[in-house]
Amino acid sequence: MAGRINDEDVKAVRDAVPIDAVVSEYLQLRNAGGGNLKGLCPFHDEKSPSFQVSPSKGLFHCFGCQEGGDTITFVMKIDHLTFSEAVERLAGQAGITLRYEEGGYNPSHQRGERIRLVEAHKLAAEWYAEQLATSPEAETGRVFLAERGFDQAAAVHFGVGYSPQGWDHLTRFLRGKGFSDKELVLSGLAQEGRRGPIDRFRGRLMWPIRDIGGDVVGFGARKLYEADNGPKYLNTPETGIYKKSQVLYGIDLAKKDIAKSSRAVVVEGYTDVMACHLAGVTTAIATCGTAFGTDHIKILRRLLMDNGSARVIFTFDGDAAGQKAALRAFEDDQKFAAETYIAIAPDGMDPCDLRLAKGDEAVADLVEPRTPLFEFALRQIVGRYDLDTPAGRAAALDEAAPVVARIKNSGAQHEVAVQLAGMLGILDTQFVVKRVAQLARWARDRGGKGPAPERGRPGGGAPQQYAAAPSAPRGPALNLRNPVFATERELLKLALQRPELVSPAFDAYGVDEFTAPPYAAVRQAVLDAGGAEYGVQDPQEYLIRVRDAAPDDTVRAMVTELAVEAIMRRAVDEVYAGEVLVRVRRRAVERRVREVNGKLARLSNHADQAELSAVQNELWVLQQYDQALREHGAAAL
């Protein structure tokens, strides 16, 4: 084991690396007054900045989730490092040589796993880049880049490299740098072969993928030779430092301009990012072999500061796959405060091809916001229906109206509703406007989840039909306007979807605390499956076990429904979970108090003193418990 880092060196690292410089690598900071800076917290989802940094004190604190500490703590939490790993990373940035009190200088093989994997990737990126620049074999790769308009300077700027076709060139190089076979396999740079580790990437162009802090954590590899039977693009597998859903290619180069301009351009590939940046669109980024999703949105939100004037522009190919990707991106639109747009070249070319064909100006012009993402989604929906028939117009309205209802700006929502009426050829414009407004109100009342619209005539039906429950009830009828039933439903959704927020308190709740029979049956199924605590230990297996524990298909369907239905609070956290737990428990206490009061009334005339005292004592205990819940909330559970 490596020795303990010298205290003086730890202090030197803290003093040498300003906390605001470190935090700014991960999120945008703005003046908060009093010498402090603020931004969106990277440790929990929030709409307005509650995360503050004090450069003078070298500390950060989030008033939303209560996370806080110094520079070292921030690096530990944001990158999931040990204390020693965080100090070593910061020391490397500051050029400080650390001393270890129980063994002198720390040998490289004793350093933390993450540090080792990052170092292996850094060396691999440098080695690949050298191969591209100097190796005769890499001529194929240099030609590939040149044909797409990228010279040697562009390759150097983006760190593009080449992996030789042999079996173990990189493996032997990294072994020579002191890395073990186990480390090479863990890093994803090598894989097990018949006679030991071999290079994972062979005969390919290599794009280093960096995290937001600038560390190389993986590679994207493009096939160059027909004899290569692998996929066109091969990415690093999931490792301890590389999660494809949590990285954006080019984010290290684009982050400052994204924060400065409040604008991000999302493209589809590595060469598209290169083409955009070289054309002056320095806010371009791309996903790495996966769809643009929630974790990517979190990265951008921290840079955009959820500024309402911020813009996110998606560029997709004009083919069916590109249109599908655009509609998938629209599904996450509400997670942005920024306005979202789509840009598709008239001839369907991607930014790389467009730059080759028409030059840098054409690329810059392409990504100027043209079509709001919701408008593109509407046109795709409407285009699937026969608008020459009343039935076709009605069906198109049923699918399109909820899309318009999701538009964040109410003024724009009204205007687009009028446009939708025109697109559909419905003369009664006000009917479409009212329908959209009703759906929007319903969505707000239900915490952002809109109803499943009924199929019907564009001009028929009472307004109330759109405020009804979103779907036919499964099992016994439930009146969701009953606050008792609504709260019980919310608690079960939390127990199924976010068990870590309600465990272990939820597992102490009795089945009789759920007054709706279907909910009591679901509560019993959770109990039979091992409780919410099991969901914390194994989330994937948990829902399977709860469904299997359901006594029949009706309860099983209810479990599924509750597991996928949106929770009514946009920011779902421990505070909200505690509020729901307390509401359900207090109502159970209130019911028991009524029962005990009734029993007291029955016993007052003829019961013996011992029995009467026992009932009175139970009433007192219940009243004290209710008062504690009222005053202290979840802490009293």
C-alpha positions as CSV (number, residue, x, y, z in Angstrom):
1,M,0.0,0.0,0.0
2,A,1.1,3.6,-0.7
3,G,1.9,5.7,2.3
4,R,-0.2,8.6,3.6
5,I,0.2,11.8,1.6
6,N,2.2,14.4,3.6
7,D,-0.1,17.0,5.2
8,E,2.0,19.9,3.9
9,D,1.7,18.6,0.4
10,V,-2.1,18.3,0.7
11,K,-2.3,21.9,1.9
12,A,0.0,23.0,-1.0
13,V,-2.4,21.3,-3.5
14,R,-5.4,23.1,-1.9
15,D,-3.6,26.4,-2.1
16,A,-2.3,25.9,-5.6
17,V,-5.5,25.0,-7.4
18,P,-8.3,27.6,-7.1
19,I,-11.6,26.0,-6.4
20,D,-13.4,28.2,-9.0
21,A,-11.0,27.1,-11.7
22,V,-11.7,23.4,-10.9
23,V,-15.5,23.8,-10.6
24,S,-15.6,25.8,-13.9
25,E,-14.4,22.7,-15.7
26,Y,-17.7,21.1,-15.0
27,L,-20.3,23.9,-14.9
28,Q,-20.8,27.5,-15.7
29,L,-20.4,29.9,-12.8
30,R,-21.8,33.4,-12.5
31,N,-21.4,36.2,-10.0
32,A,-23.6,35.6,-6.9
33,G,-22.5,38.7,-5.0
34,G,-20.3,39.0,-2.0
35,G,-17.4,37.6,-3.8
36,N,-19.2,34.2,-4.4
37,L,-20.1,32.5,-7.6
38,K,-23.2,30.3,-8.4
39,G,-24.2,27.7,-10.8
40,L,-26.5,24.7,-11.3
41,C,-25.5,21.9,-8.8
42,P,-23.8,19.0,-10.5
43,F,-24.9,16.6,-7.7
44,H,-28.7,17.0,-8.0
45,D,-31.2,18.2,-10.6
46,E,-32.4,21.8,-10.1
47,K,-34.0,24.5,-12.1
48,S,-32.4,27.6,-10.5
49,P,-28.8,27.8,-9.2
50,S,-28.4,26.9,-5.5
51,F,-24.8,25.8,-5.8
52,Q,-22.3,28.4,-4.6
53,V,-18.5,28.6,-4.7
54,S,-16.4,30.9,-2.5
55,P,-13.0,31.4,-4.1
56,S,-11.7,33.2,-1.1
57,K,-12.6,30.4,1.3
58,G,-11.8,27.6,-1.2
59,L,-15.2,26.0,-0.5
60,F,-18.4,25.1,-2.3
61,H,-21.9,24.4,-0.9
62,C,-25.2,23.5,-2.4
63,F,-28.2,25.0,-0.5
64,G,-30.4,22.5,-2.3
65,C,-28.8,19.1,-1.6
66,Q,-26.4,20.2,1.2
67,E,-23.3,18.9,-0.6
68,G,-20.2,20.9,0.3
69,G,-16.5,20.9,0.9
70,D,-13.2,22.1,-0.5
71,T,-11.5,21.6,-3.9
72,I,-10.4,18.1,-3.0
73,T,-13.9,17.1,-1.9
74,F,-15.4,18.5,-5.1
75,V,-13.1,16.4,-7.3
76,M,-13.7,13.3,-5.1
77,K,-17.5,13.6,-5.5
78,I,-17.7,14.7,-9.1
79,D,-15.4,12.0,-10.4
80,H,-15.9,9.4,-7.8
81,L,-12.3,9.3,-6.6
82,T,-10.7,8.4,-3.3
83,F,-9.0,11.2,-1.3
84,S,-5.6,10.1,-2.5
85,E,-6.7,9.9,-6.1
86,A,-8.2,13.4,-6.0
87,V,-5.1,14.9,-4.4
88,E,-2.9,13.1,-7.0
89,R,-5.0,14.5,-9.9
90,L,-4.9,18.1,-8.6
91,A,-1.2,17.8,-7.8
92,G,-0.5,16.7,-11.3
93,Q,-2.4,19.7,-12.6
94,A,-0.4,22.0,-10.3
95,G,3.0,20.3,-11.0
96,I,3.4,19.4,-7.3
97,T,5.5,16.3,-6.4
98,L,3.8,14.5,-3.5
99,R,5.6,12.9,-0.6
100,Y,4.3,9.8,1.2
101,E,5.0,9.4,4.8
102,E,5.2,5.6,4.9
103,G,7.4,4.8,1.9
104,G,8.6,7.9,0.2
105,Y,7.6,8.7,-3.3
106,N,4.5,6.8,-4.5
107,P,5.4,4.3,-7.2
108,S,3.1,4.5,-10.2
109,H,1.8,1.0,-9.8
110,Q,0.5,1.9,-6.3
111,R,-1.7,4.8,-7.5
112,G,-5.5,4.7,-7.5
113,E,-7.3,2.7,-10.2
114,R,-9.0,5.6,-11.8
115,I,-5.8,7.6,-12.0
116,R,-4.1,4.6,-13.6
117,L,-6.8,4.1,-16.2
118,V,-6.8,7.8,-17.1
119,E,-3.0,7.8,-17.4
120,A,-3.1,4.7,-19.6
121,H,-5.6,6.5,-21.9
122,K,-3.5,9.6,-22.0
123,L,-0.4,7.6,-23.1
124,A,-2.5,5.6,-25.6
125,A,-3.8,8.8,-27.1
126,E,-0.3,10.3,-27.5
127,W,0.9,7.0,-29.0
128,Y,-2.0,6.7,-31.5
129,A,-1.5,10.3,-32.5
130,E,2.2,9.7,-33.2
131,Q,1.4,6.6,-35.3
132,L,-1.0,8.7,-37.5
133,A,1.7,11.4,-37.9
134,T,4.7,9.2,-38.6
135,S,3.8,5.6,-39.5
136,P,3.8,4.6,-43.2
137,E,1.0,2.1,-42.4
138,A,-1.2,5.1,-41.3
139,E,-1.2,6.6,-44.8
140,T,-4.7,5.0,-45.2
141,G,-5.9,7.0,-42.3
142,R,-4.3,10.2,-43.4
143,V,-5.9,9.8,-46.8
144,F,-9.3,9.2,-45.2
145,L,-9.0,12.5,-43.2
146,A,-7.8,14.4,-46.2
147,E,-10.7,13.3,-48.4
148,R,-13.0,14.7,-45.7
149,G,-11.2,18.0,-45.6
150,F,-9.0,17.5,-42.5
151,D,-5.3,18.2,-42.7
152,Q,-2.5,17.3,-40.2
153,A,-3.2,20.4,-38.1
154,A,-6.8,19.4,-37.7
155,A,-5.8,15.9,-36.7
156,V,-3.4,17.4,-34.1
157,H,-6.1,19.8,-32.8
158,F,-8.6,17.0,-32.1
159,G,-5.9,14.4,-31.1
160,V,-6.9,12.0,-33.9
161,G,-4.7,8.9,-34.1
162,Y,-4.2,5.6,-35.8
163,S,-4.1,2.1,-34.3
164,P,-1.8,-0.3,-36.2
165,Q,-3.1,-3.6,-37.6
166,G,-0.9,-5.8,-35.5
167,W,-2.2,-7.8,-32.5
168,D,-0.5,-6.2,-29.6
169,H,1.4,-3.0,-30.5
170,L,-0.3,-0.8,-27.9
171,T,-0.3,-3.6,-25.3
172,R,3.5,-4.0,-25.5
173,F,4.0,-0.2,-25.4
174,L,1.9,0.2,-22.3
175,R,3.5,-2.8,-20.6
176,G,6.8,-1.0,-21.2
177,K,5.3,2.0,-19.3
178,G,4.6,-0.2,-16.2
179,F,1.0,-1.1,-16.8
180,S,-0.2,-4.6,-15.9
181,D,-2.2,-6.9,-18.1
182,K,-5.1,-6.6,-15.7
183,E,-5.0,-2.8,-15.9
184,L,-5.0,-2.9,-19.7
185,V,-8.0,-5.1,-19.8
186,L,-9.8,-3.0,-17.2
187,S,-9.2,0.1,-19.2
188,G,-10.8,-1.3,-22.4
189,L,-7.6,-0.7,-24.4
190,A,-6.9,-4.4,-24.5
191,Q,-9.0,-7.6,-24.5
192,E,-8.2,-11.1,-23.6
193,G,-6.8,-13.2,-26.4
194,R,-5.8,-16.9,-26.6
195,R,-2.3,-16.2,-25.3
196,G,-2.9,-13.1,-23.2
197,P,-4.2,-9.5,-23.8
198,I,-4.3,-8.1,-27.3
199,D,-5.1,-4.6,-28.6
200,R,-8.9,-3.9,-28.8
201,F,-8.4,-1.4,-31.6
202,R,-6.5,-2.5,-34.7
203,G,-6.2,-0.8,-38.1
204,R,-8.5,2.0,-37.3
205,L,-8.6,5.8,-37.0
206,M,-8.8,6.8,-33.4
207,W,-10.7,9.7,-31.8
208,P,-9.9,10.3,-28.2
209,I,-13.0,10.9,-26.1
210,R,-12.5,13.3,-23.2
211,D,-14.6,14.0,-20.2
212,I,-15.7,17.6,-19.4
213,G,-12.5,17.9,-17.3
214,G,-10.3,17.1,-20.3
215,D,-9.1,13.6,-19.4
216,V,-9.1,11.0,-22.1
217,V,-11.5,8.3,-20.9
218,G,-12.2,6.3,-24.1
219,F,-11.9,6.1,-27.9
220,G,-14.1,6.1,-30.9
221,A,-12.5,3.9,-33.7
222,R,-13.4,4.1,-37.4
223,K,-12.9,1.1,-39.7
224,L,-10.5,1.7,-42.6
225,Y,-10.0,-1.7,-44.2
226,E,-12.5,-4.0,-46.0
227,A,-10.9,-7.0,-44.3
228,D,-12.0,-5.6,-41.0
229,N,-15.1,-7.6,-40.1
230,G,-16.0,-5.4,-37.1
231,P,-18.6,-2.6,-37.0
232,K,-18.0,0.7,-38.9
233,Y,-17.5,2.5,-35.5
234,L,-16.2,0.7,-32.5
235,N,-16.2,2.5,-29.1
236,T,-14.5,1.8,-25.8
237,P,-16.6,-0.6,-23.8
238,E,-18.1,0.5,-20.5
239,T,-15.3,0.8,-17.9
240,G,-14.7,2.4,-14.6
241,I,-14.0,5.7,-16.3
242,Y,-16.1,5.5,-19.5
243,K,-19.9,5.5,-19.5
244,K,-21.1,6.3,-23.0
245,S,-24.4,7.8,-21.7
246,Q,-22.3,10.3,-19.7
247,V,-19.8,11.6,-22.2
248,L,-20.1,14.0,-25.1
249,Y,-17.4,14.1,-27.8
250,G,-15.9,17.6,-28.0
251,I,-17.3,18.9,-24.7
252,D,-13.8,19.7,-23.5
253,L,-13.2,22.0,-26.5
254,A,-16.7,23.4,-26.7
255,K,-17.6,24.0,-23.0
256,K,-16.3,27.5,-22.6
257,D,-18.0,28.7,-25.8
258,I,-21.2,26.9,-24.9
259,A,-21.3,28.7,-21.5
260,K,-20.3,32.1,-23.1
261,S,-22.8,32.0,-26.0
262,S,-25.6,30.0,-24.2
263,R,-25.8,27.8,-27.2
264,A,-24.9,24.2,-28.0
265,V,-25.0,22.3,-31.3
266,V,-25.5,18.6,-31.2
267,V,-24.3,16.7,-34.2
268,E,-24.1,13.0,-34.9
269,G,-20.5,12.0,-35.4
270,Y,-16.8,12.8,-34.7
271,T,-16.1,14.2,-38.2
272,D,-19.2,16.4,-37.9
273,V,-17.8,17.9,-34.7
274,M,-14.5,18.5,-36.4
275,A,-16.2,20.1,-39.4
276,C,-18.3,22.4,-37.2
277,H,-15.3,23.6,-35.1
278,L,-13.1,24.2,-38.2
279,A,-16.0,26.1,-39.7
280,G,-16.2,28.4,-36.6
281,V,-19.1,26.6,-34.9
282,T,-17.1,25.9,-31.7
283,T,-20.1,24.8,-29.6
284,A,-20.5,21.5,-31.5
285,I,-20.6,18.2,-29.6
286,A,-21.7,14.7,-30.3
287,T,-22.8,11.6,-28.4
288,C,-20.6,8.5,-28.5
289,G,-22.4,5.6,-30.0
290,T,-25.7,6.2,-28.2
291,A,-28.8,8.3,-28.4
292,F,-28.8,11.8,-26.8
293,G,-30.4,11.2,-23.4
294,T,-30.9,12.4,-19.8
295,D,-27.3,12.3,-18.6
296,H,-26.2,14.3,-21.7
297,I,-28.9,16.9,-20.9
298,K,-27.5,17.3,-17.4
299,I,-24.1,18.1,-18.7
300,L,-25.4,20.8,-21.0
301,R,-27.8,22.2,-18.5
302,R,-24.9,22.9,-16.1
303,L,-23.1,24.8,-18.9
304,L,-26.2,26.6,-20.2
305,M,-27.3,27.6,-16.6
306,D,-30.9,26.8,-17.8
307,N,-31.0,30.3,-19.2
308,G,-34.4,30.7,-20.9
309,S,-32.7,32.4,-23.9
310,A,-30.3,29.5,-24.3
311,R,-30.5,27.5,-27.5
312,V,-29.8,23.8,-28.3
313,I,-29.7,23.0,-32.0
314,F,-29.8,19.4,-33.1
315,T,-28.5,18.4,-36.5
316,F,-29.7,15.1,-37.9
317,D,-29.5,13.4,-41.3
318,G,-32.5,13.9,-43.4
319,D,-33.2,10.2,-43.7
320,A,-35.7,8.1,-41.7
321,A,-33.1,7.3,-39.0
322,G,-32.3,11.0,-38.6
323,Q,-36.0,11.9,-38.3
324,K,-36.4,9.2,-35.7
325,A,-33.4,10.6,-33.7
326,A,-35.0,14.0,-33.8
327,L,-38.3,12.8,-32.4
328,R,-36.4,10.9,-29.7
329,A,-34.6,14.1,-28.8
330,F,-38.0,15.9,-28.6
331,E,-39.1,13.4,-25.9
332,D,-36.5,15.0,-23.6
333,D,-37.2,18.6,-24.6
334,Q,-39.0,19.4,-21.4
335,K,-35.8,18.7,-19.4
336,F,-34.3,21.8,-20.9
337,A,-35.1,25.4,-20.0
338,A,-33.3,26.2,-23.3
339,E,-35.2,26.5,-26.6
340,T,-34.6,23.5,-28.8
341,Y,-34.3,23.6,-32.6
342,I,-33.5,21.2,-35.4
343,A,-31.3,21.8,-38.5
344,I,-31.4,19.6,-41.5
345,A,-29.5,20.5,-44.7
346,P,-31.9,20.7,-47.7
347,D,-30.0,17.9,-49.5
348,G,-29.7,15.9,-46.3
349,M,-25.9,16.2,-46.0
350,D,-24.3,16.1,-42.6
351,P,-21.9,18.9,-41.5
352,C,-18.8,17.1,-42.7
353,D,-20.2,16.5,-46.2
354,L,-21.7,20.0,-46.3
355,R,-18.3,21.6,-45.5
356,L,-16.7,19.6,-48.3
357,A,-19.3,20.5,-50.8
358,K,-20.1,24.1,-50.0
359,G,-17.5,25.4,-47.5
360,D,-17.4,26.7,-44.0
361,E,-20.1,29.3,-44.5
362,A,-22.6,26.7,-45.4
363,V,-21.9,24.8,-42.1
364,A,-22.2,28.0,-40.1
365,D,-25.5,28.8,-41.9
366,L,-26.9,25.3,-41.3
367,V,-26.8,25.5,-37.6
368,E,-28.5,28.9,-37.3
369,P,-31.8,28.1,-35.6
370,R,-34.5,27.6,-38.2
371,T,-37.1,25.1,-37.1
372,P,-38.2,24.6,-33.4
373,L,-37.9,21.0,-32.5
374,F,-41.6,20.9,-31.5
375,E,-42.6,22.2,-35.0
376,F,-40.6,19.4,-36.6
377,A,-42.2,16.9,-34.4
378,L,-45.7,18.2,-35.3
379,R,-45.0,18.0,-39.0
380,Q,-43.8,14.4,-38.6
381,I,-47.0,13.5,-36.7
382,V,-49.4,15.3,-39.1
383,G,-47.7,13.8,-42.1
384,R,-48.7,10.3,-41.1
385,Y,-52.4,10.9,-41.4
386,D,-54.8,11.4,-44.3
387,L,-56.0,15.0,-43.7
388,D,-58.6,14.8,-46.5
389,T,-60.9,12.8,-44.2
390,P,-62.6,13.9,-40.9
391,A,-61.3,10.7,-39.2
392,G,-57.7,11.5,-40.3
393,R,-57.9,15.1,-39.1
394,A,-59.3,13.9,-35.7
395,A,-56.7,11.3,-35.3
396,A,-53.9,13.7,-36.2
397,L,-55.3,16.3,-33.7
398,D,-55.4,13.6,-30.9
399,E,-51.7,12.9,-31.4
400,A,-50.5,16.4,-32.1
401,A,-52.4,18.4,-29.4
402,P,-50.4,17.0,-26.4
403,V,-47.2,17.9,-28.3
404,V,-48.3,21.6,-28.5
405,A,-49.5,21.5,-24.9
406,R,-45.9,20.7,-23.9
407,I,-44.5,23.9,-25.3
408,K,-43.0,25.8,-22.3
409,N,-43.9,29.4,-23.4
410,S,-47.6,30.0,-23.1
411,G,-47.7,32.7,-25.8
412,A,-45.9,30.4,-28.2
413,Q,-48.2,27.6,-27.2
414,H,-51.3,29.6,-28.3
415,E,-49.7,30.6,-31.5
416,V,-48.6,27.1,-32.4
417,A,-52.1,25.8,-31.6
418,V,-53.5,28.2,-34.2
419,Q,-50.8,27.0,-36.7
420,L,-51.8,23.4,-35.9
421,A,-55.4,24.1,-36.8
422,G,-54.2,25.4,-40.1
423,M,-52.0,22.4,-40.7
424,L,-54.9,20.1,-40.1
425,G,-57.4,22.1,-42.0
426,I,-59.7,22.5,-39.0
427,L,-61.7,25.7,-39.4
428,D,-62.8,25.9,-35.8
429,T,-59.4,27.4,-34.6
430,Q,-60.7,28.1,-31.1
431,F,-61.6,24.5,-30.5
432,V,-58.0,23.5,-31.1
433,V,-56.7,26.3,-28.9
434,K,-59.0,25.4,-26.1
435,R,-58.1,21.7,-26.4
436,V,-54.4,22.4,-26.2
437,A,-55.0,24.8,-23.2
438,Q,-57.0,22.1,-21.4
439,L,-54.3,19.5,-22.0
440,A,-51.6,21.9,-20.7
441,R,-53.6,22.7,-17.5
442,W,-54.1,19.0,-16.9
443,A,-50.4,18.3,-17.4
444,R,-49.5,21.0,-14.9
445,D,-52.0,19.7,-12.4
446,R,-50.6,16.2,-12.8
447,G,-46.9,17.3,-12.3
448,G,-46.1,17.5,-16.0
449,K,-47.7,14.3,-17.3
450,G,-50.4,14.8,-19.8
451,P,-53.4,12.5,-20.4
452,A,-53.8,9.9,-23.1
453,P,-56.1,11.9,-25.4
454,E,-59.4,10.3,-26.4
455,R,-60.0,9.6,-30.1
456,G,-63.0,11.7,-31.2
457,R,-64.4,14.3,-33.6
458,P,-62.5,17.5,-33.8
459,G,-65.6,19.5,-33.1
460,G,-67.3,17.2,-30.7
461,G,-67.0,16.2,-27.1
462,A,-67.3,18.2,-23.9
463,P,-64.2,19.9,-22.4
464,Q,-64.5,17.7,-19.4
465,Q,-63.5,14.6,-21.3
466,Y,-59.9,15.9,-21.5
467,A,-59.6,16.3,-17.7
468,A,-60.6,12.7,-17.0
469,A,-58.2,10.1,-15.8
470,P,-55.5,9.4,-18.3
471,S,-56.6,5.8,-19.0
472,A,-59.1,3.3,-18.0
473,P,-58.6,2.2,-14.5
474,R,-57.0,-1.2,-13.9
475,G,-58.7,-3.2,-11.1
476,P,-61.3,-1.6,-8.9
477,A,-62.2,2.0,-9.8
478,L,-60.1,4.7,-8.1
479,N,-61.1,8.3,-7.7
480,L,-57.7,10.0,-8.1
481,R,-59.3,13.3,-7.0
482,N,-59.6,11.8,-3.6
483,P,-56.4,13.2,-1.9
484,V,-56.0,10.0,0.2
485,F,-55.9,7.8,-2.8
486,A,-53.7,10.2,-4.7
487,T,-51.1,10.3,-1.9
488,E,-51.1,6.5,-1.5
489,R,-50.6,6.2,-5.2
490,E,-47.7,8.6,-5.1
491,L,-46.0,6.7,-2.3
492,L,-46.3,3.5,-4.1
493,K,-44.8,5.1,-7.3
494,L,-41.9,6.3,-5.1
495,A,-41.4,2.8,-3.6
496,L,-41.3,1.2,-7.0
497,Q,-39.4,3.8,-9.0
498,R,-37.2,5.4,-6.3
499,P,-36.9,2.9,-3.5
500,E,-33.7,4.6,-2.2
501,L,-35.7,7.7,-1.3
502,V,-38.3,5.9,0.9
503,S,-36.3,3.0,2.3
504,P,-36.2,1.8,5.1
505,A,-39.2,3.8,6.4
506,F,-41.6,2.4,3.7
507,D,-41.0,-1.2,4.7
508,A,-42.4,-0.4,8.2
509,Y,-45.7,0.7,6.7
510,G,-48.5,-1.8,7.2
511,V,-50.7,-3.0,4.3
512,D,-53.7,-1.5,6.2
513,E,-52.2,2.0,5.8
514,F,-53.3,1.9,2.2
515,T,-57.0,2.4,2.1
516,A,-57.6,1.6,-1.6
517,P,-57.8,-2.2,-2.1
518,P,-55.7,-2.2,-5.3
519,Y,-53.0,-0.2,-3.5
520,A,-53.1,-2.4,-0.5
521,A,-52.5,-5.4,-2.8
522,V,-49.5,-3.6,-4.4
523,R,-48.1,-2.9,-1.0
524,Q,-48.4,-6.6,-0.1
525,A,-46.6,-7.5,-3.3
526,V,-43.7,-5.2,-2.4
527,L,-43.6,-6.8,1.0
528,D,-43.6,-10.3,-0.4
529,A,-40.8,-9.3,-2.8
530,G,-38.5,-8.3,0.0
531,G,-39.5,-4.7,0.5
532,A,-38.2,-1.4,-0.9
533,E,-34.9,-2.1,0.7
534,Y,-34.4,-4.9,-1.8
535,G,-35.0,-2.3,-4.6
536,V,-32.1,-0.3,-3.3
537,Q,-29.8,-3.3,-3.4
538,D,-30.9,-4.6,-6.8
539,P,-33.1,-2.2,-8.7
540,Q,-33.4,-4.3,-11.9
541,E,-34.4,-7.5,-10.2
542,Y,-36.7,-5.6,-7.7
543,L,-39.5,-4.8,-10.1
544,I,-39.4,-8.3,-11.5
545,R,-39.8,-9.7,-8.0
546,V,-42.7,-7.4,-7.2
547,R,-44.5,-8.3,-10.4
548,D,-44.0,-12.0,-9.7
549,A,-45.3,-11.5,-6.1
550,A,-48.6,-10.0,-7.4
551,P,-51.5,-12.4,-6.8
552,D,-53.1,-11.9,-10.2
553,D,-52.9,-10.1,-13.5
554,T,-54.9,-7.1,-12.2
555,V,-52.5,-6.4,-9.4
556,R,-49.6,-7.1,-11.7
557,A,-50.9,-4.6,-14.2
558,M,-51.2,-2.0,-11.4
559,V,-47.6,-2.6,-10.4
560,T,-46.5,-2.0,-14.0
561,E,-48.6,1.2,-14.2
562,L,-47.3,2.6,-11.0
563,A,-43.7,1.7,-12.0
564,V,-43.9,3.8,-15.2
565,E,-46.3,6.6,-14.3
566,A,-44.6,10.0,-13.8
567,I,-44.1,11.1,-10.2
568,M,-46.2,14.2,-9.6
569,R,-43.2,16.4,-8.5
570,R,-40.7,17.5,-11.1
571,A,-37.8,17.5,-8.6
572,V,-38.0,14.1,-6.9
573,D,-35.8,14.1,-3.9
574,E,-35.6,12.9,-0.2
575,V,-37.5,16.0,0.9
576,Y,-40.5,15.2,-1.3
577,A,-40.4,11.5,-0.5
578,G,-40.4,12.4,3.2
579,E,-43.5,14.6,2.7
580,V,-45.4,11.8,1.0
581,L,-44.4,9.3,3.7
582,V,-45.6,11.6,6.4
583,R,-48.9,12.3,4.7
584,V,-49.7,8.7,4.4
585,R,-48.7,7.9,7.9
586,R,-50.5,10.9,9.4
587,R,-53.8,9.8,7.7
588,A,-53.3,6.3,9.1
589,V,-52.8,7.8,12.6
590,E,-55.9,10.0,12.1
591,R,-58.0,7.0,11.2
592,R,-56.7,5.1,14.2
593,V,-57.4,8.1,16.5
594,R,-61.0,8.1,15.3
595,E,-61.3,4.3,16.0
596,V,-59.8,4.8,19.5
597,N,-62.1,7.7,20.3
598,G,-65.1,5.6,19.2
599,K,-63.9,2.8,21.5
600,L,-63.5,5.2,24.4
601,A,-67.1,6.4,23.9
602,R,-68.3,2.8,24.0
603,L,-66.2,2.0,27.1
604,S,-66.8,5.1,29.1
605,N,-69.9,3.8,30.9
606,H,-69.2,0.2,31.8
607,A,-65.5,-0.7,31.2
608,D,-63.1,-1.5,34.0
609,Q,-60.5,1.0,34.9
610,A,-57.5,-1.0,33.5
611,E,-59.0,-1.4,30.1
612,L,-60.1,2.3,30.0
613,S,-56.6,3.4,31.0
614,A,-55.0,1.3,28.3
615,V,-57.2,2.8,25.6
616,Q,-56.6,6.3,26.9
617,N,-52.9,5.7,26.9
618,E,-53.0,4.5,23.3
619,L,-54.9,7.7,22.4
620,W,-52.3,9.8,24.1
621,V,-49.4,8.0,22.3
622,L,-51.2,8.4,19.0
623,Q,-51.7,12.2,19.6
624,Q,-48.1,12.7,20.6
625,Y,-46.9,10.8,17.5
626,D,-49.1,12.9,15.3
627,Q,-47.8,16.0,16.8
628,A,-44.2,14.8,16.2
629,L,-45.0,14.1,12.6
630,R,-46.5,17.5,12.2
631,E,-43.5,19.3,13.8
632,H,-40.6,17.2,12.6
633,G,-41.8,15.6,9.4
634,A,-40.0,12.5,8.2
635,A,-37.5,12.7,11.0
636,A,-40.3,11.4,13.4
637,L,-41.1,8.3,11.3
